C-alpha cells in the first residue's frame, strides 16, 4: 500500500469515527469519493511504465462472455497472418487500427477472450504495456480496469521506458482523430502523419506488427453534425467528441462480428539516431504491410468489397 493510499484509509477511519459525519449526509456521500481519489488517482500509476497490471484479471473467464466469439458486446475473433512468426517474436510494437468509437477490439488482445494471452505469453500480461489517452485515466472505475489490463498513459517517456525494459507496446496511432473519422461500413485510418511509433521501433530495434480489426466501425452509427468544429477541438485540445448511437438509442455497441487481424512482424534494424529518411522508409513499409494484411483477409472477415482509406 502506497503512502497516499494509507492516508486515504486513515481519513476514512477518522471520518467514520466522528459522530457528526452521520448527521452530515453530504460528507457521508463524499467519503467514498475522497477515499477513492486518495487511494487511486493520486498514486500516478498510469504515468509509469510499471502501471498496475493484474495478470489474473486479463485471464478472467468473464471476458469471453463479453467480447469473445459468443460475447454479449461483440462477437470477437482473433485472426493471424503468421502465427508461428508472431510466437517467436520476443518484443514488438503493435500498431492497431482503426480506433473506432470505443476500440472494443483492443479487448481481444489484452484479455484471453479468444485465447491471445494464452497463445502469446511472450507478448502479453507483464511483458507488454498498452498506451491510452490521458483522459481515459480520469474516468472513475474505467481507470482501474485499464490499469489492471496493463494500460498506461500514452506519453513518449512511458513508451521509451517500456521498450528499455524489454517489454512490447500496443499503440493506436490514429488516436482521437481517427475516432472522429469512424463511419459505419467504411474503413478510415489516420496514419499519413503518424510516424512516432516508427521512430521508436528504429531507436530500439523492435519489430512492428500491423493490426486491423474488421467490424470495429460497424458497432455504432456516427453523425457528422458540427464535424469541423469537433475536428478543430480534437486537433487543438486533444479531446474527441464522437456523436453516435449503438443498440437502439443507447451507447451499448451493436453485437457485430469483430475480426482482429494480426499481421506478420516487420523486422526493424536498430538505429539509435534515425534520420527522417529512415523513419519515412519504415513508415511506408508499415503502410504497405497494413494494406496487404487488410486486402488479404477482408473477404474471409466478411468485408469483401472494403477499401482502406488513408488520411
C-alpha positions as CSV (number, residue, x, y, z in Angstrom):
1,X,0.0,0.0,0.0
2,X,1.4,3.4,-1.0
3,X,1.7,6.4,1.3
4,X,-1.3,8.1,-0.4
5,X,-3.4,5.0,0.0
6,X,-2.5,4.8,3.7
7,X,-3.5,8.4,4.1
8,X,-6.8,7.8,2.3
9,X,-7.6,4.8,4.7
10,X,-6.7,6.9,7.7
11,X,-9.0,9.7,6.7
12,X,-11.8,7.2,6.1
13,X,-11.4,5.7,9.6
14,X,-11.2,9.2,11.1
15,X,-14.5,10.3,9.4
16,X,-16.2,7.0,10.3
17,X,-15.5,7.5,14.0
18,X,-16.7,11.1,14.1
19,X,-20.4,11.2,15.2
20,X,-21.1,14.4,13.2
21,X,-20.4,12.6,10.0
22,X,-23.7,10.6,10.5
23,X,-25.5,13.9,10.7
24,X,-23.9,15.3,7.6
25,X,-25.2,13.3,4.7
26,X,-23.1,15.2,2.2
27,X,-19.9,14.3,4.0
28,X,-21.1,10.7,4.2
29,X,-21.6,10.6,0.4
30,X,-18.3,12.3,-0.2
31,X,-16.4,9.8,1.9
32,X,-16.2,7.0,-0.7
33,X,-15.2,9.5,-3.4
34,X,-12.4,11.2,-1.3
35,X,-11.1,7.7,-0.3
36,X,-11.1,6.6,-3.9
37,X,-9.3,9.7,-5.1
38,X,-6.6,9.3,-2.5
39,X,-6.4,5.6,-3.0
40,X,-6.2,5.5,-6.7
41,X,-6.0,8.8,-8.6
42,X,-3.1,10.4,-6.8
43,X,-0.7,7.5,-7.0
44,X,0.0,8.3,-10.6
45,X,0.5,4.6,-11.7
46,X,-0.6,5.4,-15.2
47,X,2.3,7.7,-15.7
48,X,4.9,5.0,-15.0
49,X,6.0,2.1,-17.2
50,X,5.1,-0.3,-14.4
51,X,1.5,0.6,-14.2
52,X,-0.8,-1.5,-12.0
53,X,-1.3,-4.7,-14.1
54,X,-3.2,-7.6,-12.8
55,X,-2.4,-10.7,-15.0
56,X,-5.2,-12.8,-13.3
57,X,-7.7,-10.2,-14.4
58,X,-6.5,-10.5,-18.0
59,X,-7.2,-14.2,-17.9
60,X,-10.6,-13.8,-16.2
61,X,-13.1,-16.1,-17.9
62,X,-15.8,-13.4,-17.9
63,X,-14.1,-11.6,-20.8
64,X,-15.1,-14.3,-23.3
65,X,-18.8,-13.8,-22.5
66,X,-18.4,-10.1,-23.1
67,X,-16.2,-9.8,-26.2
68,X,-15.4,-13.4,-27.2
69,X,-16.8,-15.4,-30.2
70,X,-20.2,-15.6,-28.5
71,X,-19.8,-12.4,-26.4
72,X,-22.6,-10.0,-25.4
73,X,-21.0,-6.8,-26.6
74,X,-19.4,-8.2,-29.8
75,X,-18.6,-11.4,-31.5
76,X,-14.9,-11.2,-31.3
77,X,-12.4,-13.5,-33.0
78,X,-8.6,-13.4,-33.5
79,X,-7.1,-13.9,-36.9
80,X,-3.3,-14.3,-37.6
81,X,-1.4,-13.7,-40.7
82,X,1.6,-15.6,-39.5
83,X,1.0,-17.1,-36.0
84,X,4.3,-19.0,-35.9
85,X,6.4,-16.0,-36.6
86,X,4.5,-14.0,-34.0
87,X,5.0,-16.6,-31.3
88,X,8.8,-16.4,-32.0
89,X,8.8,-12.6,-31.5
90,X,10.2,-11.6,-28.1
91,X,9.5,-7.8,-28.4
92,X,7.5,-5.7,-30.8
93,X,5.3,-2.6,-31.2
94,X,1.7,-3.4,-32.3
95,X,0.3,-0.6,-34.4
96,X,-3.5,-1.1,-34.3
97,X,-6.3,0.3,-36.4
98,X,-9.0,1.5,-36.6
99,X,-9.6,3.3,-33.3
100,X,-13.4,3.2,-33.7
101,X,-15.7,4.8,-31.2
102,X,-14.6,2.7,-28.2
103,X,-11.8,0.5,-29.5
104,X,-13.6,-2.6,-28.3
105,X,-11.3,-4.8,-30.4
106,X,-8.4,-3.9,-28.1
107,X,-10.0,-6.1,-25.5
108,X,-9.3,-9.2,-27.7
109,X,-5.6,-8.6,-27.4
110,X,-5.4,-7.5,-23.8
111,X,-7.5,-10.4,-22.4
112,X,-7.9,-14.1,-23.1
113,X,-11.4,-13.6,-24.6
114,X,-10.3,-15.6,-27.7
115,X,-7.0,-17.0,-26.5
116,X,-4.5,-14.3,-27.2
117,X,-2.9,-14.2,-23.7
118,X,-2.6,-18.0,-23.6
119,X,-1.2,-18.2,-27.1
120,X,1.3,-15.4,-26.8
121,X,2.6,-15.2,-23.2
122,X,5.7,-13.6,-24.6
123,X,3.7,-10.6,-25.9
124,X,1.1,-10.1,-23.2
125,X,0.5,-9.7,-19.5
126,X,3.6,-8.5,-17.7
127,X,5.6,-8.4,-20.9
128,X,3.6,-5.8,-22.6
129,X,2.0,-2.4,-21.9
130,X,-0.7,-0.7,-23.9
131,X,-0.8,3.1,-24.4
132,X,-4.0,5.0,-23.7
133,X,-5.0,8.7,-23.9
134,X,-4.6,10.6,-20.7
135,X,-8.3,11.4,-20.5
136,X,-9.4,7.8,-20.1
137,X,-7.5,7.5,-16.9
138,X,-9.7,10.2,-15.4
139,X,-12.9,8.1,-15.6
140,X,-13.7,6.5,-12.2
141,X,-13.8,2.7,-12.4
142,X,-12.8,2.6,-16.0
143,X,-9.4,3.8,-14.9
144,X,-8.9,0.8,-12.7
145,X,-10.0,-1.6,-15.4
146,X,-7.4,-0.1,-17.8
147,X,-4.6,-0.3,-15.3
148,X,-5.4,-3.9,-14.4
149,X,-5.3,-4.7,-18.1
150,X,-1.8,-3.3,-18.5
151,X,-2.6,0.2,-19.9
152,X,-0.6,3.3,-19.1
153,X,-0.6,6.9,-20.3
154,X,0.5,7.4,-23.9
155,X,3.5,9.6,-23.3
156,X,6.8,9.2,-25.1
157,X,8.5,8.9,-21.7
158,X,6.4,5.9,-20.9
159,X,6.8,4.3,-24.3
160,X,10.6,4.6,-24.1
161,X,10.8,3.3,-20.5
162,X,8.6,0.3,-21.5
163,X,10.8,-0.6,-24.5
164,X,14.0,-0.2,-22.4
165,X,12.6,-2.8,-20.0
166,X,12.4,-5.2,-22.9
167,X,8.6,-5.1,-23.0
168,X,6.3,-4.8,-26.0
169,X,4.0,-1.9,-26.8
170,X,0.4,-1.7,-28.1
171,X,-0.4,1.6,-29.8
172,X,-3.4,3.1,-31.6
173,X,-1.5,5.6,-33.7
174,X,-4.7,7.1,-35.2
175,X,-5.9,8.2,-31.8
176,X,-8.7,10.7,-31.2
177,X,-8.7,12.0,-34.8
178,X,-9.3,8.5,-36.1
179,X,-12.1,8.1,-33.6
180,X,-13.9,11.0,-35.2
181,X,-13.3,9.5,-38.7
182,X,-15.3,6.4,-37.8
183,X,-18.1,5.7,-40.2
184,X,-20.3,2.7,-40.3
185,X,-19.3,0.4,-43.3
186,X,-16.2,2.4,-44.0
187,X,-12.5,1.9,-43.2
188,X,-10.5,5.0,-42.5
189,X,-7.1,5.1,-40.8
190,X,-5.3,8.3,-39.7
191,X,-1.8,7.4,-40.4
192,X,-0.1,9.6,-43.0
193,X,1.5,11.9,-40.4
194,X,1.7,9.4,-37.5
195,X,5.3,8.3,-37.5
196,X,6.3,8.4,-33.9
197,X,5.8,4.7,-33.4
198,X,8.1,4.0,-36.4
199,X,10.8,6.2,-34.8
200,X,10.5,4.2,-31.6
201,X,10.9,0.9,-33.5
202,X,14.1,2.1,-35.1
203,X,15.5,3.5,-31.9
204,X,15.1,0.3,-30.0
205,X,15.3,-2.2,-32.9
206,X,12.0,-3.9,-32.3
207,X,9.6,-5.4,-34.8
208,X,6.5,-3.6,-36.0
209,X,3.2,-5.6,-36.1
210,X,0.2,-4.2,-38.0
211,X,-3.2,-4.9,-36.6
212,X,-6.6,-4.3,-38.3
213,X,-10.0,-5.1,-36.8
214,X,-12.9,-5.6,-39.2
215,X,-16.2,-4.7,-37.6
216,X,-15.0,-2.1,-35.2
217,X,-16.5,0.7,-37.2
218,X,-19.9,-1.1,-37.5
219,X,-20.7,-1.1,-33.8
220,X,-22.1,2.4,-33.9
221,X,-23.9,4.8,-36.2
222,X,-22.0,8.1,-36.1
223,X,-23.2,11.5,-37.1
224,X,-21.4,14.4,-38.9
225,X,-23.2,17.2,-37.1
226,X,-20.7,20.0,-36.4
227,X,-17.9,17.8,-37.6
228,X,-15.5,20.6,-38.5
229,X,-15.9,22.1,-35.0
230,X,-15.4,18.8,-33.3
231,X,-12.3,18.2,-35.6
232,X,-10.8,21.6,-34.6
233,X,-11.4,20.8,-30.9
234,X,-9.8,17.4,-31.3
235,X,-6.7,18.8,-33.1
236,X,-6.2,21.7,-30.7
237,X,-7.5,20.4,-27.3
238,X,-6.8,16.6,-27.9
239,X,-10.4,15.8,-27.0
240,X,-12.7,13.8,-29.3
241,X,-16.4,14.3,-29.2
242,X,-18.0,11.4,-31.1
243,X,-21.7,11.7,-31.8
244,X,-23.1,8.2,-32.1
245,X,-25.6,5.6,-31.1
246,X,-25.4,1.8,-30.7
247,X,-28.3,-0.6,-30.0
248,X,-31.5,1.4,-30.3
249,X,-30.7,4.8,-28.8
250,X,-28.2,3.5,-26.3
251,X,-24.4,3.6,-26.0
252,X,-24.3,-0.2,-25.9
253,X,-22.5,-1.3,-29.1
254,X,-24.3,-3.4,-31.7
255,X,-23.3,-7.1,-31.5
256,X,-21.4,-7.4,-34.7
257,X,-18.6,-9.9,-35.8
258,X,-15.3,-8.3,-35.0
259,X,-12.2,-10.0,-36.6
260,X,-9.0,-8.7,-35.1
261,X,-6.3,-9.5,-37.8
262,X,-2.7,-9.5,-36.5
263,X,-0.1,-9.2,-39.3
264,X,3.3,-10.8,-39.5
265,X,6.1,-8.9,-37.7
266,X,8.1,-6.4,-39.7
267,X,11.7,-6.8,-38.7
268,X,13.5,-3.5,-37.9
269,X,17.2,-2.8,-37.8
270,X,18.2,-0.7,-34.9
271,X,19.3,2.9,-35.4
272,X,19.8,5.0,-32.2
273,X,19.6,8.2,-34.2
274,X,17.3,7.5,-37.1
275,X,17.1,10.1,-39.8
276,X,13.8,11.5,-41.2
277,X,14.5,9.4,-44.3
278,X,14.9,6.2,-42.2
279,X,11.6,7.0,-40.4
280,X,9.8,7.7,-43.7
281,X,11.1,4.5,-45.3
282,X,9.9,2.3,-42.3
283,X,6.6,4.2,-42.2
284,X,6.0,3.4,-45.9
285,X,6.8,-0.3,-45.3
286,X,4.3,-0.4,-42.5
287,X,1.6,1.3,-44.5
288,X,2.1,-1.2,-47.3
289,X,2.0,-4.1,-44.9
290,X,-1.1,-2.9,-43.2
291,X,-2.8,-2.6,-46.6
292,X,-1.6,-6.0,-47.7
293,X,-3.0,-7.6,-44.5
294,X,-6.2,-5.7,-44.9
295,X,-6.7,-6.9,-48.5
296,X,-5.7,-10.4,-47.8
297,X,-8.2,-11.0,-45.0
298,X,-11.1,-8.7,-45.8
299,X,-13.1,-11.3,-47.7
300,X,-12.7,-14.0,-45.0
301,X,-13.7,-11.4,-42.4
302,X,-16.9,-10.6,-44.1
303,X,-15.9,-7.4,-45.9
304,X,-15.0,-8.5,-49.5
305,X,-15.6,-5.1,-51.1
306,X,-13.9,-3.0,-48.3
307,X,-11.4,-0.3,-49.3
308,X,-8.8,1.0,-46.8
309,X,-8.6,4.8,-46.9
310,X,-5.5,6.6,-45.5
311,X,-5.7,10.1,-44.1
